[in-house]
Amino acid sequence: MAGTLDISERPNPTVEPPSPRFGPDGGRIVTRPAAWQLRPTFFADISNRNLGDIVRRRKPVTLPETATVQLACCMMRDREIGAIMVTGAEGRLVGLFTGRDAVCRVVAEALDPETTRLCAVMTLEPDSLPPEKRAADALRMMNEGGYRHLPVLDGWSPIGIVSRGDLIAHFGRPVALSG
């Protein structure tokens, strides 16, 4: 053999394994891969998509305000969704029932889901947006309001619902907004 190649001092240009770091409160600081970073073009991609395009292929899941919590929870489980739009007279949106409502307003209060009506535990008159609004508007609204689901309405009629999870799945990478 003519010689050996010493690569021990050559820096490795590939990805190095992340080293765990801890913040001042003792919690672990997680560094995310560069692919997860918010790029300037990402916000432009979101800004150009309207909510109607995102929800148009899905049938809205609604229940009347007289439906029981148990029926709503079974529907959410079976359809693998986190919220149901609650309608009143003439199909008009009157509320939103979410998994969080089930936990905080039904289970935590020891209410019977078989007899409790959605009108008693739903979020009344939730914020909503029309289908021509942009996905960025929905994300900003959810971020500012502290909720995960936002109904999309055509006038007063529900045409769909978007969630943070939907938008992350739709755009294929984590979503973050600043300002």
PAMI-333453 format. One record per residue: chain; residue in one letter; x, y, z of N, C-alpha, C, CB in turn. Coordinates in pm, 1 decimal. Glycine has a CB too. Example, Ala and Ser with C-alpha at 12.3 -4.5 7.8 and 13.67 -1.06 7.14 Angstrom:
 chain res     n.c1     n.c2     n.c3    ca.c1    ca.c2    ca.c3     c.c1     c.c2     c.c3    cb.c1    cb.c2    cb.c3
     A   a   1319.0   -569.0    780.0   1230.0   -450.0    780.0   1320.0   -330.0    780.0   1130.8   -447.3    904.6
     A   s   1285.0   -225.0    708.0   1367.0   -106.0    714.0   1290.0      3.0    787.0   1408.4    -59.8    572.5
This chain:
 chain res     n.c1     n.c2     n.c3    ca.c1    ca.c2    ca.c3     c.c1     c.c2     c.c3    cb.c1    cb.c2    cb.c3
     A   m     84.4   -116.2      0.0      0.0      0.0      0.0     89.6    123.4      0.0    -96.3     -0.7    121.3
     A   a     57.6    218.9    -79.0    140.2    337.4    -95.3    132.2    429.8     24.1    100.2    411.3   -219.1
     A   g     25.3    433.0     94.3     11.5    522.9    208.1   -130.0    517.4    263.8     47.3    666.4    168.0
     A   t   -154.0    592.0    369.6   -287.1    595.6    428.6   -339.6    737.3    422.6   -285.5    543.8    574.1
     A   l   -466.4    746.6    423.7   -533.0    876.7    419.9   -584.0    907.9    559.7   -650.0    878.4    315.6
     A   d   -537.2   1017.7    615.4   -579.3   1058.3    749.2   -692.4   1159.6    734.6   -459.6   1118.4    831.2
     A   i   -812.9   1121.1    774.1   -927.2   1213.1    764.0   -971.7   1263.0    901.3  -1044.6   1144.2    693.4
     A   s   -895.3   1233.9   1001.7   -936.6   1270.1   1137.5   -939.7   1420.8   1159.3   -843.9   1206.4   1238.4
     A   e   -857.8   1499.0   1089.8   -856.2   1643.5   1111.7   -937.5   1719.6   1008.4   -714.7   1693.8   1110.9
     A   r   -992.0   1651.0    911.0  -1072.0   1716.1    808.6  -1213.9   1738.4    860.7  -1073.8   1632.2    678.9
     A   p  -1264.9   1860.8    849.9  -1400.9   1884.0    899.3  -1502.4   1807.9    814.2  -1433.7   2035.1    899.4
     A   n  -1604.2   1757.2    880.6  -1708.2   1681.6    813.5  -1812.6   1778.9    758.4  -1773.3   1578.7    910.0
     A   p  -1828.6   1787.5    625.8  -1924.7   1881.8    569.3  -2068.6   1834.4    582.0  -1892.8   1906.5    424.7
     A   t  -2090.2   1712.2    624.9  -2227.0   1661.7    639.1  -2285.6   1710.0    771.3  -2230.0   1506.5    631.4
     A   v  -2407.8   1673.2    794.8  -2479.6   1717.5    914.2  -2420.7   1650.7   1037.4  -2630.5   1686.2    902.7
     A   e  -2392.3   1731.8   1136.8  -2343.1   1679.5   1263.9  -2461.9   1651.2   1353.2  -2244.6   1778.6   1332.1
     A   p  -2452.1   1549.3   1437.0  -2565.4   1521.4   1525.9  -2585.8   1637.8   1622.6  -2542.7   1389.3   1604.3
     A   p  -2712.7   1674.4   1644.6  -2737.8   1787.2   1734.4  -2700.7   1751.9   1878.1  -2885.0   1829.9   1726.8
     A   s  -2642.1   1848.2   1945.4  -2610.1   1826.7   2086.0  -2719.7   1892.7   2168.9  -2468.3   1883.9   2122.4
     A   p  -2771.7   1821.2   2267.3  -2878.4   1881.0   2347.6  -2825.5   1999.9   2427.1  -2939.6   1776.5   2442.6
     A   r  -2902.3   2105.9   2423.1  -2868.8   2223.6   2502.7  -2986.9   2253.6   2592.7  -2833.8   2346.6   2412.4
     A   f  -2958.3   2316.7   2702.5  -3063.0   2344.8   2797.6  -3069.1   2494.7   2824.3  -3040.5   2266.9   2927.7
     A   g  -3191.3   2545.2   2835.2  -3213.1   2686.6   2859.3  -3200.6   2719.2   3006.2  -3348.6   2728.9   2808.0
     A   p  -3218.5   2847.1   3043.0  -3204.1   2889.7   3181.5  -3306.2   2825.5   3275.4  -3215.8   3038.9   3189.5
     A   d  -3422.5   2784.6   3220.6  -3523.5   2722.3   3305.7  -3506.5   2571.2   3315.2  -3661.5   2754.6   3254.0
     A   g  -3399.7   2516.8   3254.4  -3374.4   2373.8   3258.9  -3437.8   2298.4   3144.1  -3423.5   2318.1   3387.5
     A   g  -3522.7   2365.4   3063.3  -3586.8   2300.0   2949.3  -3490.0   2284.9   2833.3  -3709.7   2378.5   2904.7
     A   r  -3512.6   2182.3   2756.2  -3425.1   2154.0   2643.8  -3452.0   2250.8   2529.4  -3443.2   2009.6   2597.0
     A   i  -3346.9   2304.1   2470.7  -3357.6   2390.4   2354.7  -3339.1   2301.8   2232.2  -3252.2   2507.5   2358.8
     A   v  -3436.7   2300.7   2145.6  -3430.9   2215.2   2027.3  -3394.7   2301.0   1907.2  -3566.1   2141.1   2004.1
     A   t  -3293.3   2258.5   1835.5  -3258.8   2327.0   1711.1  -3325.3   2251.0   1598.0  -3103.1   2336.1   1690.3
     A   r  -3385.2   2323.7   1506.8  -3456.8   2262.5   1396.4  -3369.7   2261.7   1271.2  -3588.7   2336.4   1369.9
     A   p  -3388.4   2161.5   1187.1  -3312.1   2157.0   1062.4  -3337.6   2280.8    977.6  -3347.3   2031.2    983.0
     A   a  -3243.4   2315.3    895.3  -3255.7   2434.1    811.0  -3379.5   2427.4    722.2  -3130.9   2450.7    724.7
     A   a  -3421.0   2308.7    683.4  -3538.9   2294.3    597.0  -3665.9   2341.1    666.4  -3554.8   2149.1    553.1
     A   w  -3664.5   2346.1    799.9  -3783.0   2389.1    873.3  -3788.7   2539.2    892.8  -3787.8   2321.3   1006.7
     A   q  -3685.0   2607.5    858.4  -3681.2   2750.6    881.1  -3777.4   2821.5    786.1  -3538.4   2804.3    863.7
     A   l  -3838.0   2927.5    833.9  -3930.9   3004.6    753.9  -3853.8   3082.1    648.7  -4014.2   3099.4    841.9
     A   r  -3879.1   3051.7    524.4  -3810.9   3119.6    415.1  -3897.7   3231.1    361.4  -3774.9   3021.2    303.5
     A   p  -3840.3   3337.0    306.3  -3921.0   3447.8    254.2  -4024.0   3402.3    151.5  -3831.0   3552.3    192.2
     A   t  -3991.0   3305.1     68.1  -4085.7   3260.0    -33.4  -4201.6   3184.3     28.0  -4016.0   3172.9   -135.5
     A   f  -4182.8   3124.3    146.3  -4288.8   3049.6    211.1  -4406.6   3140.6    243.4  -4236.8   2982.5    338.0
     A   f  -4380.5   3258.1    297.9  -4489.4   3348.7    332.3  -4561.5   3393.3    206.2  -4436.7   3470.5    410.3
     A   a  -4486.8   3413.7     97.7  -4549.3   3451.2    -29.0  -4638.5   3338.5    -79.0  -4442.4   3485.8   -134.5
     A   d  -4595.2   3211.6    -63.8  -4677.0   3098.0   -105.3  -4810.1   3097.3    -29.9  -4601.4   2965.8    -81.9
     A   i  -4805.6   3116.7    100.6  -4927.3   3118.6    181.5  -5014.6   3236.4    141.6  -4893.4   3125.3    331.6
     A   s  -4955.7   3351.9    123.9  -5031.6   3472.5     95.0  -5113.4   3460.6    -32.3  -4939.0   3590.2     84.8
     A   n  -5067.1   3381.9   -127.9  -5135.4   3371.4   -256.5  -5245.7   3267.1   -258.7  -5036.6   3340.1   -363.1
     A   r  -5258.2   3184.6   -156.6  -5361.6   3081.1   -153.7  -5482.6   3131.9    -78.2  -5308.5   2951.4    -89.3
     A   n  -5601.3   3112.8   -136.4  -5719.1   3154.8    -61.6  -5784.1   3034.3      5.2  -5819.7   3226.3   -153.8
     A   l  -5863.5   3061.2    106.0  -5922.4   2955.7    187.2  -6018.0   2868.5    107.5  -5994.4   3015.4    305.2
     A   g  -6086.0   2927.4     10.3  -6177.3   2850.1    -73.1  -6106.2   2737.3   -145.5  -6245.4   2940.2   -173.3
     A   d  -5983.4   2763.8   -192.9  -5905.8   2659.1   -260.3  -5869.1   2547.0   -164.7  -5779.3   2717.9   -321.9
     A   i  -5844.5   2580.9    -40.8  -5800.9   2481.4     57.0  -5916.0   2391.7    101.8  -5738.9   2550.4    177.9
     A   v  -6036.2   2446.4    119.1  -6148.2   2367.9    172.2  -6242.8   2315.1     64.6  -6226.3   2451.3    269.4
     A   r  -6222.1   2346.9    -60.1  -6321.3   2315.0   -163.6  -6342.4   2165.7   -186.1  -6280.6   2377.9   -292.6
     A   r  -6245.9   2082.3   -158.6  -6260.0   1939.0   -183.6  -6321.0   1863.4    -66.1  -6125.9   1880.0   -216.6
     A   r  -6351.2   1932.3     40.9  -6405.0   1865.9    159.2  -6546.8   1912.0    186.8  -6316.6   1892.4    280.9
     A   k  -6631.0   1818.6    224.7  -6767.4   1853.3    263.3  -6764.5   1902.4    407.6  -6864.6   1731.1    246.9
     A   p  -6828.9   2015.9    436.4  -6826.6   2064.5    574.8  -6900.9   1969.9    669.0  -6888.0   2204.3    582.7
     A   v  -6845.0   1952.0    786.6  -6906.4   1865.8    887.4  -6982.9   1955.8    982.9  -6799.1   1778.8    963.6
     A   t  -7115.2   1940.3    980.4  -7201.2   2024.3   1064.4  -7299.4   1936.5   1140.7  -7277.3   2129.3    978.8
     A   l  -7344.9   1989.5   1251.8  -7451.9   1928.0   1330.2  -7544.1   2039.1   1377.4  -7395.1   1845.7   1451.5
     A   p  -7673.2   2007.5   1398.3  -7762.8   2109.7   1453.3  -7730.4   2134.4   1600.5  -7910.9   2067.1   1437.2
     A   e  -7766.3   2249.8   1648.7  -7735.8   2286.5   1786.8  -7805.8   2196.9   1888.6  -7774.3   2430.2   1811.2
     A   t  -7906.2   2120.6   1845.1  -7978.2   2029.9   1935.0  -7911.3   1892.5   1944.8  -8122.1   2013.5   1887.8
     A   a  -7809.0   1866.2   1866.3  -7738.5   1737.0   1870.6  -7666.3   1722.8   2004.5  -7637.1   1724.4   1752.1
     A   t  -7640.8   1598.6   2041.5  -7573.5   1574.0   2169.1  -7421.4   1579.2   2153.2  -7615.9   1438.0   2226.4
     A   v  -7356.8   1600.6   2264.9  -7210.9   1601.6   2268.7  -7157.5   1464.5   2228.4  -7159.8   1640.9   2409.4
     A   q  -7223.2   1358.0   2270.4  -7177.4   1224.1   2235.9  -7177.3   1203.9   2084.2  -7265.6   1118.6   2303.6
     A   l  -7281.6   1247.5   2016.7  -7287.5   1234.5   1870.9  -7174.0   1314.3   1806.3  -7424.8   1282.5   1817.0
     A   a  -7151.2   1434.8   1854.3  -7044.4   1518.8   1799.9  -6907.8   1453.6   1819.9  -7046.7   1657.5   1865.7
     A   c  -6883.2   1400.9   1938.0  -6754.2   1336.5   1965.6  -6734.6   1211.9   1880.1  -6743.8   1299.7   2113.8
     A   c  -6841.9   1134.2   1859.9  -6832.2   1016.1   1773.4  -6801.8   1056.8   1629.2  -6962.8    934.3   1779.1
     A   m  -6864.7   1162.5   1582.6  -6837.2   1210.8   1446.3  -6693.3   1258.8   1433.6  -6934.1   1324.5   1408.5
     A   m  -6645.1   1331.5   1532.7  -6506.8   1379.9   1527.4  -6409.6   1262.8   1527.2  -6477.2   1473.5   1646.2
     A   r  -6437.8   1162.0   1607.4  -6351.8   1043.6   1610.4  -6354.2    970.6   1476.3  -6395.5    948.6   1722.8
     A   d  -6473.6    942.7   1425.6  -6487.7    864.5   1302.6  -6430.0    935.4   1180.6  -6633.3    833.2   1278.2
     A   r  -6442.3   1065.8   1175.5  -6392.7   1141.4   1060.5  -6252.9   1198.4   1081.8  -6487.5   1253.4   1028.8
     A   e  -6198.5   1172.1   1200.5  -6063.3   1217.7   1235.6  -6047.6   1368.6   1217.4  -5959.3   1144.6   1150.6
     A   i  -6140.7   1440.7   1280.9  -6137.5   1587.2   1277.2  -6140.4   1639.8   1419.4  -6256.7   1644.5   1194.7
     A   g  -6104.5   1765.8   1436.8  -6096.4   1823.2   1569.9  -6206.7   1920.6   1604.7  -5968.2   1890.3   1585.3
     A   a  -6296.3   1948.6   1508.1  -6402.5   2045.3   1534.8  -6521.5   2019.9   1442.9  -6350.5   2189.3   1516.8
     A   i  -6639.0   2057.5   1491.9  -6762.5   2046.9   1414.8  -6831.0   2182.4   1418.3  -6856.3   1934.2   1471.0
     A   m  -6876.6   2225.3   1301.4  -6951.9   2350.0   1293.7  -7095.7   2321.8   1334.7  -6945.4   2411.7   1150.3
     A   v  -7150.6   2405.8   1422.1  -7285.8   2387.5   1474.7  -7376.4   2488.2   1405.3  -7290.2   2405.1   1631.1
     A   t  -7486.3   2435.5   1348.7  -7577.3   2520.8   1272.3  -7710.7   2535.1   1343.1  -7598.4   2464.7   1131.8
     A   g  -7773.7   2646.7   1315.7  -7906.1   2674.6   1369.1  -8007.2   2672.2   1256.3  -7909.2   2810.1   1442.1
     A   a  -8106.3   2757.3   1267.7  -8211.2   2765.3   1166.6  -8151.1   2800.3   1030.6  -8317.5   2869.4   1206.9
     A   e  -8204.7   2736.9    928.4  -8165.6   2763.4    788.9  -8018.4   2734.7    760.4  -8195.3   2907.1    754.3
     A   g  -7955.0   2650.4    840.9  -7816.6   2612.2    815.3  -7713.6   2718.3    846.7  -7802.6   2573.8    675.2
     A   r  -7752.8   2818.0    920.9  -7663.8   2928.6    956.3  -7570.2   2886.8   1070.6  -7746.1   3054.1    996.6
     A   l  -7442.2   2921.4   1059.6  -7345.1   2887.3   1164.6  -7376.3   2964.7   1292.2  -7200.3   2917.4   1117.7
     A   v  -7391.5   2890.7   1402.9  -7417.2   2955.0   1531.7  -7307.8   2925.8   1633.4  -7551.1   2910.0   1586.5
     A   g  -7225.0   2824.7   1604.9  -7121.2   2789.8   1700.8  -7022.8   2689.9   1645.0  -7182.6   2735.2   1825.9
     A   l  -6923.6   2659.6   1726.8  -6819.1   2564.6   1692.1  -6795.6   2476.6   1813.9  -6687.1   2637.1   1647.2
     A   f  -6791.2   2345.9   1792.5  -6764.0   2252.4   1901.4  -6633.0   2181.8   1869.4  -6881.7   2149.3   1920.3
     A   t  -6537.2   2189.6   1961.7  -6404.4   2132.7   1941.0  -6372.5   2028.3   2047.7  -6298.2   2243.2   1941.6
     A   g  -6266.2   1956.1   2025.6  -6219.0   1861.2   2126.1  -6186.0   1930.0   2257.0  -6097.6   1786.8   2075.2
     A   r  -6135.7   2050.9   2246.7  -6105.1   2127.7   2366.9  -6232.7   2160.5   2444.3  -6030.4   2256.8   2330.5
     A   d  -6342.2   2190.8   2372.1  -6471.5   2214.8   2438.3  -6519.3   2088.7   2510.1  -6577.9   2260.9   2335.5
     A   a  -6499.3   1973.5   2446.0  -6541.3   1847.0   2507.2  -6469.5   1825.0   2639.9  -6514.0   1728.9   2411.9
     A   v  -6341.7   1853.7   2642.7  -6263.6   1832.5   2765.3  -6296.9   1937.4   2871.0  -6113.4   1835.6   2734.1
     A   c  -6289.7   2064.6   2832.8  -6302.7   2172.7   2931.6  -6445.9   2200.7   2975.5  -6244.1   2298.1   2875.9
     A   r  -6541.2   2181.8   2886.3  -6678.8   2219.2   2918.6  -6770.0   2100.6   2949.6  -6736.6   2296.8   2805.4
     A   v  -6727.8   1981.6   2911.0  -6812.3   1864.6   2936.6  -6747.3   1774.0   3040.4  -6838.3   1786.4   2806.1
     A   v  -6632.6   1718.4   3008.1  -6566.7   1623.0   3098.2  -6527.2   1690.8   3229.6  -6442.0   1561.8   3030.3
     A   a  -6461.7   1804.3   3222.0  -6414.7   1872.2   3343.4  -6530.3   1917.4   3432.9  -6328.8   1992.6   3305.8
     A   e  -6646.6   1942.3   3373.3  -6763.5   1984.7   3450.8  -6854.7   1867.6   3486.9  -6842.6   2088.8   3372.9
     A   a  -6811.9   1745.7   3452.5  -6885.6   1622.6   3482.2  -7027.0   1623.0   3424.0  -6892.7   1601.9   3632.2
     A   l  -7040.7   1674.7   3301.4  -7170.6   1672.9   3232.8  -7186.1   1540.3   3158.6  -7183.8   1793.4   3133.6
     A   d  -7309.3   1499.0   3140.2  -7338.8   1374.1   3070.9  -7340.6   1399.6   2919.9  -7474.8   1314.6   3118.8
     A   p  -7247.7   1341.8   2844.2  -7243.1   1366.4   2699.6  -7365.3   1313.2   2624.7  -7118.8   1304.1   2641.9
     A   e  -7435.2   1215.1   2681.3  -7554.2   1160.1   2615.6  -7672.1   1255.5   2620.2  -7593.1   1028.9   2679.7
     A   t  -7674.8   1343.5   2719.2  -7788.8   1434.7   2733.0  -7752.3   1580.8   2710.5  -7849.5   1419.5   2869.4
     A   t  -7625.1   1614.1   2715.2  -7583.8   1753.5   2697.9  -7591.3   1791.0   2550.5  -7440.4   1776.2   2752.6
     A   r  -7658.7   1899.7   2522.0  -7674.7   1949.8   2384.3  -7557.2   2040.2   2348.6  -7809.5   2027.1   2368.2
     A   l  -7523.2   2041.4   2220.7  -7411.7   2125.0   2174.8  -7433.3   2272.5   2206.0  -7391.3   2107.2   2025.4
     A   c  -7558.3   2318.6   2198.9  -7585.6   2460.2   2223.8  -7544.4   2503.6   2364.8  -7733.6   2488.9   2202.7
     A   a  -7532.4   2408.7   2456.9  -7496.0   2441.6   2595.0  -7345.1   2450.3   2616.4  -7553.9   2338.6   2688.9
     A   v  -7265.2   2391.1   2527.4  -7121.3   2383.5   2553.4  -7034.1   2429.2   2435.1  -7085.0   2242.0   2590.0
     A   m  -7095.2   2472.1   2326.2  -7017.9   2513.3   2208.5  -6961.4   2654.1   2227.2  -7105.6   2507.8   2081.7
     A   t  -6868.0   2688.5   2143.2  -6817.7   2825.6   2136.5  -6916.3   2903.4   2050.1  -6669.8   2832.2   2077.7
     A   l  -6981.1   3001.7   2110.9  -7082.6   3080.1   2039.9  -7019.2   3176.3   1940.5  -7168.9   3157.6   2139.2
     A   e  -7082.7   3188.9   1824.9  -7043.8   3284.4   1721.6  -6891.9   3293.9   1705.7  -7100.8   3421.4   1753.9
     A   p  -6829.2   3186.5   1661.8  -6683.3   3188.5   1646.7  -6640.0   3282.5   1535.2  -6630.6   3047.8   1619.2
     A   d  -6516.7   3327.6   1543.5  -6460.7   3405.1   1433.8  -6464.5   3318.8   1308.8  -6315.1   3452.6   1465.5
     A   s  -6475.8   3383.4   1194.2  -6478.3   3310.1   1067.5  -6423.5   3400.9    958.4  -6623.0   3261.6   1032.4
     A   l  -6398.4   3342.2    844.6  -6350.0   3417.1    729.3  -6423.7   3371.5    604.2  -6197.4   3399.5    712.2
     A   p  -6436.2   3459.5    504.2  -6495.3   3419.0    376.7  -6392.3   3342.9    292.2  -6547.9   3542.8    299.4
     A   p  -6437.5   3267.6    191.8  -6346.4   3183.8    113.4  -6242.5   3261.8     33.0  -6425.6   3098.8     20.2
     A   e  -6267.1   3386.9      4.2  -6168.3   3463.7    -74.0  -6052.1   3517.8      9.5  -6237.1   3579.2   -142.6
     A   k  -6060.4   3506.0    140.2  -5947.9   3548.9    225.4  -5830.3   3453.8    209.8  -5991.0   3556.2    373.9
     A   r  -5714.1   3503.5    241.4  -5590.6   3426.9    225.0  -5563.3   3338.5    346.3  -5472.6   3521.0    201.6
     A   a  -5487.9   3232.7    322.5  -5448.9   3142.8    430.5  -5367.3   3216.4    535.6  -5369.6   3024.4    375.6
     A   a  -5287.1   3312.5    492.8  -5208.0   3390.5    589.0  -5298.5   3467.3    684.6  -5114.5   3488.0    515.3
     A   d  -5412.8   3515.7    634.4  -5508.6   3585.2    721.2  -5564.6   3489.5    826.1  -5623.6   3646.1    637.7
     A   a  -5592.2   3366.2    784.8  -5644.6   3265.9    879.0  -5540.5   3232.7    985.0  -5687.0   3137.4    804.2
     A   l  -5416.8   3213.3    943.1  -5310.3   3182.5   1039.7  -5290.9   3295.4   1139.2  -5179.0   3154.6    967.2
     A   r  -5291.7   3416.9   1090.1  -5274.7   3532.4   1178.3  -5389.8   3540.7   1278.3  -5265.9   3662.7   1096.1
     A   m  -5513.0   3518.7   1228.7  -5629.4   3524.0   1316.0  -5623.8   3415.4   1423.7  -5757.1   3509.8   1233.7
     A   m  -5585.2   3293.4   1384.3  -5574.6   3183.5   1480.6  -5464.7   3211.0   1582.0  -5547.6   3050.8   1408.4
     A   n  -5355.5   3265.9   1535.7  -5244.2   3297.2   1625.4  -5284.4   3403.8   1726.9  -5122.0   3344.3   1544.9
     A   e  -5347.6   3509.3   1680.5  -5388.1   3618.7   1769.7  -5500.2   3576.9   1864.7  -5432.8   3739.4   1687.6
     A   g  -5593.6   3494.2   1815.1  -5707.3   3452.3   1897.0  -5679.1   3332.9   1986.3  -5822.2   3420.4   1809.3
     A   g  -5570.1   3261.1   1960.5  -5534.4   3146.9   2043.2  -5620.1   3023.8   2018.0  -5543.7   3184.7   2186.4
     A   y  -5671.1   3007.9   1897.1  -5749.9   2889.3   1865.8  -5691.2   2817.3   1744.9  -5896.9   2927.2   1839.6
     A   r  -5738.9   2693.3   1722.9  -5680.4   2607.8   1618.9  -5770.5   2585.6   1499.4  -5644.5   2475.9   1676.9
     A   h  -5898.1   2620.8   1508.9  -5994.6   2594.9   1401.4  -6065.8   2723.8   1364.0  -6097.3   2487.0   1443.7
     A   l  -6086.1   2741.6   1233.8  -6150.9   2863.3   1185.2  -6250.3   2827.0   1075.0  -6045.7   2965.4   1133.0
     A   p  -6380.0   2852.7   1098.3  -6479.8   2825.1    995.3  -6462.9   2917.1    874.5  -6620.3   2840.2   1053.0
     A   v  -6491.5   2861.9    757.7  -6492.0   2938.3    633.7  -6637.6   2945.7    590.2  -6399.5   2872.5    522.0
     A   l  -6689.1   3068.8    576.3  -6830.8   3089.4    547.8  -6851.6   3162.9    417.1  -6896.5   3165.9    660.4
     A   d  -6954.9   3121.2    345.1  -7001.4   3193.8    227.5  -7129.7   3262.1    272.7  -7024.5   3097.9    100.6
     A   g  -7118.9   3388.9    305.4  -7230.3   3457.7    370.0  -7242.6   3405.2    511.4  -7363.4   3438.1    291.3
     A   w  -7355.5   3337.5    540.5  -7372.6   3274.8    671.4  -7361.6   3123.3    663.9  -7506.5   3313.4    730.8
     A   s  -7344.1   3070.3    542.3  -7340.6   2924.6    523.6  -7199.5   2870.1    537.5  -7397.2   2887.0    386.8
     A   p  -7181.6   2767.5    619.2  -7048.7   2707.0    633.1  -7011.2   2627.5    508.2  -7044.1   2615.8    756.8
     A   i  -6890.4   2652.5    457.7  -6842.6   2574.7    342.8  -6721.8   2489.4    380.2  -6806.8   2667.9    226.4
     A   g  -6666.8   2512.2    497.9  -6553.9   2432.3    542.9  -6492.2   2491.2    667.9  -6449.6   2420.9    433.5
     A   i  -6389.5   2425.7    711.7  -6317.3   2471.4    830.1  -6169.4   2445.0    805.9  -6368.1   2399.4    961.0
     A   v  -6085.9   2539.1    845.2  -5941.8   2517.9    834.8  -5884.1   2512.1    975.0  -5873.5   2630.1    750.8
     A   s  -5780.0   2434.6    987.7  -5710.7   2425.1   1115.5  -5563.1   2451.1   1091.5  -5733.0   2286.1   1182.4
     A   r  -5492.5   2477.3   1198.4  -5347.7   2493.4   1185.0  -5286.8   2367.9   1123.3  -5282.8   2523.2   1322.3
     A   g  -5334.6   2252.0   1167.7  -5285.0   2125.6   1114.6  -5309.2   2111.7    964.8  -5349.8   2010.5   1187.4
     A   d  -5427.6   2156.6    918.0  -5456.2   2152.4    774.4  -5355.4   2234.8    696.9  -5597.7   2202.8    745.9
     A   l  -5327.7   2352.5    747.7  -5237.4   2442.4    675.6  -5095.0   2389.3    676.0  -5241.1   2582.2    736.8
     A   i  -5054.9   2329.2    786.6  -4921.3   2268.4    790.7  -4914.2   2154.2    690.1  -4887.5   2217.1    933.8
     A   a  -5017.4   2069.8    687.5  -5019.6   1958.1    593.1  -5026.7   2008.5    449.6  -5138.1   1865.3    622.3
     A   h  -5105.2   2112.8    426.9  -5122.7   2165.4    291.3  -4992.4   2222.1    235.0  -5230.6   2273.3    290.4
     A   f  -4917.2   2287.6    319.8  -4794.8   2351.5    272.5  -4670.9   2266.5    296.5  -4777.8   2485.0    339.6
     A   g  -4686.3   2155.3    368.3  -4579.4   2057.9    379.8  -4466.3   2094.8    472.8  -4524.7   2033.0    248.8
     A   r  -4479.5   2196.4    552.7  -4373.5   2230.2    648.5  -4436.6   2310.7    761.7  -4256.5   2311.1    579.6
     A   p  -4368.4   2317.9    875.4  -4422.4   2391.2    989.4  -4454.7   2536.1    953.8  -4324.3   2387.2   1105.1
     A   v  -4556.8   2586.9   1018.5  -4602.3   2722.6    991.0  -4570.7   2810.8   1110.6  -4754.1   2725.4    959.2
     A   a  -4517.1   2925.3   1083.7  -4489.7   3023.3   1189.6  -4517.6   3161.2   1134.5  -4342.4   3012.9   1241.5
     A   l  -4569.3   3246.0   1218.6  -4593.1   3383.6   1179.0  -4524.5   3476.2   1275.4  -4742.5   3414.2   1172.3
     A   s  -4471.8   3581.1   1224.5  -4415.0   3683.6   1313.0  -4489.2   3812.3   1287.4  -4260.8   3701.9   1290.2
     A   g  -4514.0   3884.0   1395.2  -4576.1   4013.8   1384.3  -4715.3   4015.2   1349.6  -4510.0   4090.6   1292.2
